[in-house]
Amino acid sequence: MNAFSADWLALREPADTAARSVPLTRALAERLAREEEVRVLDLAAGTGSNMRYLADHLPDQQRWLLVDNDSALLAQVPIRMSSWGVARGYEPTSVRGGLVLRGDHGTCRLRTRLLDLAALDDESIFVRRILVTAAALLDLVSEAWLRVLAVRCREHGAAVLFALTYDGAIRCAPREPDDEMVHDLVNRHQRTDKGFGLALGPDAPGLAEECFAALGYRVRRERSDWELSPDAIGLQRQLIEGWAQAATATAPARAVSILGWRDRRLAHVENHRSRLTVGHEDLAAWLS
């Protein structure tokens, strides 16, 4: 599984929060409203941004298991969740292997677990989970991996919410002559192995709907595009640099054209005239 830096995750978190589908999140939360305690499995959890978004929407009693293969990211979860909780009136208490956040509006208990998710062969993480969730994950996984995940969720009767899955759409303004060339190369790179086998890339939202619907789930999809204004300088800069690297890795013979494209796009960013749209989808599914 590819590594992501804590700085990158922190940089993208505000854009993720702004993009996510509130109606879809609420629809799922309504399905879970009668549960005495919502037990959540968060896959590839990083520093906990998915929990920070969802906890405010779910019923008051929550128990989370945050799984990732990066120990440095997981080590930040208690720190960041404590700060997040204090800002919302929770009292954080460290416990062995995790953290408890208690407040007038409920209790969130969380544990972290270091685990390589490439094989999904540890079924214990799914036991008694009412909700399985992940953010910005499905476009990185293979078809075989996604089909196994759907079966695991169905076997344990869990609802699912997969947010911010990249769908292949990139729009840049103002336009540059090489935008489409770089866009195509980036999407080709998205389909290379990211640690789970050949990645689905932009095909992930459609295949996820197919997999869960075939197992009897009711599936809903909503858009969750990043709409980055000229003020999002840091995130735009990182995206453009990353796209240029991916495009060059895919087509080294076009490196000169790609670097020229990168420099022109970065100039738009620095001059506060760049707007980027990055296509994502949120998907929720539950058993009727």
C-alpha positions in Angstrom: 0.0 0.0 0.0 1.4 3.4 -0.9 2.5 5.8 1.8 0.9 9.2 2.3 2.5 11.9 4.4 0.8 13.4 7.4 1.4 16.9 5.8 -0.4 15.9 2.6 -3.4 14.4 4.6 -3.6 17.6 6.7 -3.4 19.8 3.5 -6.3 17.9 1.8 -8.6 17.5 4.9 -10.4 20.9 4.5 -11.1 20.2 0.8 -12.3 16.7 1.7 -14.6 18.1 4.3 -16.1 20.7 2.0 -16.6 18.2 -0.8 -18.3 15.3 1.0 -22.0 14.7 0.3 -23.9 15.8 3.4 -27.2 14.3 2.1 -25.6 10.9 1.6 -24.0 11.0 5.0 -27.3 11.9 6.6 -29.2 9.2 4.7 -26.7 6.6 6.1 -26.9 8.1 9.6 -30.7 7.7 9.5 -30.3 4.0 8.8 -28.1 3.7 11.9 -30.1 5.9 14.2 -31.7 3.1 16.2 -28.4 1.4 17.0 -27.5 1.6 20.7 -23.8 1.8 19.7 -22.4 2.3 16.2 -19.3 0.1 15.7 -17.3 1.5 12.9 -14.3 0.0 10.9 -12.3 2.7 9.2 -10.0 1.3 6.5 -6.7 3.1 5.6 -7.6 5.6 8.3 -4.4 7.7 8.2 -4.6 10.3 11.0 -8.4 9.9 11.5 -9.8 12.5 9.2 -12.7 10.2 8.2 -13.7 9.8 11.8 -13.4 13.6 12.4 -15.9 14.1 9.7 -18.4 11.3 10.4 -18.5 11.4 14.2 -20.6 14.5 14.3 -23.2 12.8 12.0 -23.5 9.4 13.6 -25.5 8.4 16.8 -24.1 9.5 20.1 -22.5 6.2 21.1 -19.7 5.2 18.8 -16.9 2.7 18.9 -14.2 3.0 16.2 -11.4 0.8 14.9 -9.0 2.8 12.7 -6.8 0.5 10.6 -3.7 1.6 8.6 -0.4 0.1 7.6 1.5 3.3 8.6 2.5 3.4 12.2 3.6 7.1 12.0 0.1 8.1 10.8 -1.6 6.0 13.5 0.6 7.5 16.2 -1.0 10.9 15.4 -4.6 9.7 15.8 -4.9 10.1 19.6 -3.2 13.5 19.4 -5.4 14.9 16.6 -8.6 13.3 17.9 -8.0 14.7 21.4 -7.6 18.2 20.0 -10.7 17.7 17.8 -12.7 16.4 20.8 -11.7 19.2 23.1 -12.9 21.8 20.5 -16.3 20.0 20.5 -16.7 19.8 24.2 -15.5 16.2 24.7 -13.2 15.2 27.5 -10.5 12.9 26.1 -9.1 10.0 28.2 -6.2 7.8 27.0 -6.8 4.1 27.5 -4.7 1.1 26.7 -4.6 0.9 22.9 -6.8 3.9 22.3 -8.8 6.9 23.4 -12.2 7.7 24.9 -14.0 11.0 24.2 -16.8 11.7 26.6 -19.2 14.6 26.3 -22.7 15.7 26.9 -23.7 14.6 23.5 -22.2 11.1 23.7 -19.1 8.9 23.8 -16.6 8.0 21.1 -14.3 5.2 21.8 -11.5 4.5 19.4 -8.7 2.1 18.9 -6.0 1.9 16.2 -4.5 -1.1 14.6 -1.4 -1.4 12.4 -2.3 -3.8 9.6 -1.4 -4.4 6.0 -4.7 -4.3 4.2 -3.4 -5.6 0.9 -4.9 -9.1 1.4 -7.9 -8.4 3.6 -7.2 -11.8 5.2 -7.8 -10.8 8.8 -11.6 -11.1 9.1 -11.5 -10.2 12.8 -11.5 -6.5 11.9 -15.0 -6.9 10.5 -16.6 -8.8 13.4 -19.6 -6.9 14.9 -19.0 -3.8 12.7 -22.2 -2.1 11.8 -20.4 0.3 9.4 -17.4 -0.1 7.2 -16.0 3.1 5.8 -13.0 4.6 4.0 -12.1 7.8 2.4 -10.0 8.3 -0.8 -9.3 4.5 -1.0 -11.3 2.7 -3.6 -9.6 4.1 -6.7 -6.3 2.7 -5.3 -7.5 -0.9 -5.0 -7.9 -3.7 -7.5 -11.1 -5.3 -8.7 -10.3 -8.5 -6.8 -9.6 -6.6 -3.6 -12.9 -4.7 -3.9 -14.9 -7.8 -4.5 -13.4 -9.4 -1.4 -14.2 -6.3 0.6 -17.8 -6.4 -0.5 -18.2 -10.0 0.5 -16.6 -9.4 3.9 -19.1 -6.5 4.5 -22.0 -8.7 3.4 -21.0 -11.6 5.6 -21.1 -9.3 8.6 -24.2 -7.4 7.6 -22.3 -4.0 7.7 -23.5 -0.9 5.9 -20.8 0.9 4.0 -19.7 4.5 3.2 -16.8 5.1 0.9 -16.1 8.8 0.4 -14.0 10.8 -2.1 -13.3 8.1 -4.6 -11.5 9.7 -7.6 -13.6 9.3 -10.8 -11.1 10.5 -13.4 -12.4 14.1 -13.9 -10.0 17.0 -13.8 -10.8 20.5 -15.0 -8.3 23.3 -14.9 -8.9 27.0 -15.4 -7.5 28.9 -17.2 -6.9 26.2 -19.8 -3.6 25.2 -21.1 -2.9 23.4 -24.4 -1.4 20.3 -22.7 -4.2 19.9 -20.1 -5.8 16.9 -21.8 -2.5 15.2 -22.5 -1.5 15.4 -18.8 -5.1 14.4 -17.7 -5.0 11.3 -19.8 -1.5 10.3 -18.5 -2.6 10.8 -14.9 -5.6 8.6 -15.4 -3.4 5.9 -17.0 -1.1 6.2 -13.9 -4.0 5.8 -11.6 -4.6 2.3 -13.0 -1.1 1.1 -12.0 -0.4 -1.0 -8.9 -0.8 1.1 -5.7 -0.1 -1.9 -3.4 -3.4 -3.8 -3.9 -2.8 -5.1 -7.5 -3.7 -3.1 -10.6 -5.7 -0.2 -9.4 -9.2 0.6 -10.5 -8.6 4.3 -10.8 -11.6 6.1 -12.3 -13.5 2.8 -12.7 -13.8 2.4 -9.0 -17.2 4.1 -8.3 -19.1 2.1 -10.9 -17.5 -1.2 -10.0 -18.2 -0.6 -6.3 -21.9 0.0 -7.0 -21.9 -3.2 -9.1 -20.2 -5.3 -6.4 -22.5 -4.2 -3.5 -25.7 -4.2 -5.5 -25.0 -7.8 -6.6 -24.8 -8.8 -2.9 -28.3 -7.3 -2.2 -27.3 -3.9 -1.0 -29.2 -0.7 -1.8 -26.6 1.6 -3.2 -26.6 5.4 -3.5 -23.9 7.6 -5.1 -23.4 11.3 -4.9 -20.8 13.7 -6.2 -18.1 15.0 -3.9 -15.8 17.0 -6.2 -13.0 19.2 -5.0 -13.7 22.7 -6.2 -10.4 24.5 -5.5 -10.5 28.3 -5.6 -7.4 30.5 -6.2 -7.0 30.7 -2.5 -6.1 27.0 -2.2 -2.5 27.6 -3.2 -0.8 24.9 -1.2 -3.2 22.1 -2.2 -3.2 23.2 -5.9 0.6 23.3 -5.9 0.9 19.8 -4.5 -1.7 18.5 -7.0 0.0 19.9 -10.0 3.4 18.7 -8.9 2.0 15.2 -8.2 0.2 15.1 -11.6 3.4 16.1 -13.4 5.3 13.3 -11.6 2.6 10.8 -12.5 2.4 11.9 -16.1 6.2 11.8 -16.5 6.4 8.3 -15.0 3.8 7.1 -17.5 5.3 8.8 -20.5 9.0 9.7 -19.9 9.4 10.7 -23.6 7.0 13.6 -23.0 8.9 14.9 -20.0 9.8 18.2 -21.5 6.2 19.0 -22.5 5.0 17.9 -19.1 7.4 20.1 -17.2 6.5 23.0 -19.3 2.8 22.4 -18.5 3.7 22.1 -14.8 5.5 25.5 -14.8 2.7 27.2 -16.6 0.1 25.8 -14.3 2.1 26.7 -11.2 2.4 30.3 -12.5 -1.4 30.5 -12.6 -1.4 29.3 -9.0 1.1 31.8 -7.8 -0.8 34.6 -9.6 -4.0 33.6 -7.9 -5.9 32.8 -11.1 -6.0 29.0 -11.0 -9.1 27.0 -10.3 -9.1 23.2 -10.2 -11.9 20.7 -10.1 -11.1 17.1 -9.2 -13.9 14.7 -9.6 -14.9 12.4 -6.7 -17.9 10.4 -5.7 -19.2 9.2 -2.3 -21.0 5.9 -2.2 -23.2 4.5 0.6 -24.8 1.1 0.7 -27.0 -0.7 3.2 -29.0 -3.9 3.4 -32.7 -3.4 3.2 
